[in-house]
Amino acid sequence: GAARNEALQKWQQPRNGVPLFATRLYVGRNANKASVVNLADPMGRTRLLLKVDSLGVASIEFLDENGKVTGKFPSN
């Protein structure tokens, strides 16, 4: 009942500021049909993006905690 739902909501809340569930790794395709490997920090924010676009051009992007690209290889 209500007590169970309340306990479940409390259990799902972040612990020490870290969410219980966060996507840390994604391997697949994005909306632009590029193949991607996305590595994220414990908060689920993307920090490293390996990508091969639909034309076959490969790149590596390093991102800060706000999602801003701080480094890219190859740099354009």
C-alpha positions as CSV (number, residue, x, y, z in Angstrom):
1,G,0.0,0.0,0.0
2,A,1.1,3.5,0.7
3,A,3.9,2.5,3.1
4,R,5.4,0.2,0.5
5,N,5.2,3.0,-2.2
6,E,6.8,5.5,0.2
7,A,9.6,3.0,1.1
8,L,10.2,2.3,-2.6
9,Q,10.4,6.0,-3.4
10,K,12.9,6.6,-0.6
11,W,15.0,3.6,-1.8
12,Q,15.2,5.0,-5.3
13,Q,16.4,8.5,-4.3
14,P,20.1,9.5,-4.8
15,R,22.6,8.5,-2.1
16,N,25.3,11.0,-1.3
17,G,24.2,13.0,-4.3
18,V,24.7,10.0,-6.7
19,P,21.7,8.6,-8.5
20,L,20.8,5.0,-7.9
21,F,20.5,4.3,-11.6
22,A,22.5,6.2,-14.2
23,T,23.4,5.1,-17.7
24,R,27.2,4.7,-17.6
25,L,27.7,3.1,-21.0
26,Y,25.8,3.3,-24.3
27,V,26.8,1.5,-27.5
28,G,24.6,2.0,-30.5
29,R,23.5,4.6,-33.0
30,N,22.4,8.1,-32.4
31,A,19.6,10.1,-34.3
32,N,22.1,11.1,-37.0
33,K,22.8,7.4,-37.8
34,A,26.3,7.6,-36.4
35,S,27.8,4.7,-34.5
36,V,28.6,5.8,-30.9
37,V,30.2,4.6,-27.7
38,N,29.2,6.9,-24.9
39,L,31.0,6.7,-21.5
40,A,29.4,8.6,-18.6
41,D,30.3,9.6,-15.1
42,P,28.5,8.3,-12.0
43,M,25.8,11.0,-12.4
44,G,25.1,9.8,-16.0
45,R,26.7,12.8,-17.7
46,T,28.5,11.9,-21.0
47,R,32.3,12.5,-20.5
48,L,33.8,10.5,-23.5
49,L,32.2,10.0,-26.9
50,L,33.6,7.8,-29.6
51,K,31.8,8.3,-32.8
52,V,31.9,7.1,-36.5
53,D,29.4,9.2,-38.5
54,S,27.3,8.0,-41.4
55,L,30.0,9.0,-43.8
56,G,32.6,6.9,-42.0
57,V,34.5,9.8,-40.3
58,A,35.7,8.8,-36.8
59,S,36.1,11.1,-33.9
60,I,36.7,11.2,-30.1
61,E,35.3,13.9,-27.9
62,F,36.0,14.7,-24.3
63,L,33.3,16.5,-22.4
64,D,33.2,18.3,-19.1
65,E,30.4,17.9,-16.5
66,N,28.2,20.4,-18.3
67,G,28.5,18.6,-21.7
68,K,30.8,21.1,-23.2
69,V,33.5,19.6,-25.5
70,T,36.9,20.2,-23.9
71,G,38.9,18.2,-26.4
72,K,38.4,16.5,-29.7
73,F,40.5,14.2,-31.9
74,P,40.9,14.9,-34.7
75,S,40.5,18.6,-34.1
76,N,38.7,20.4,-36.8
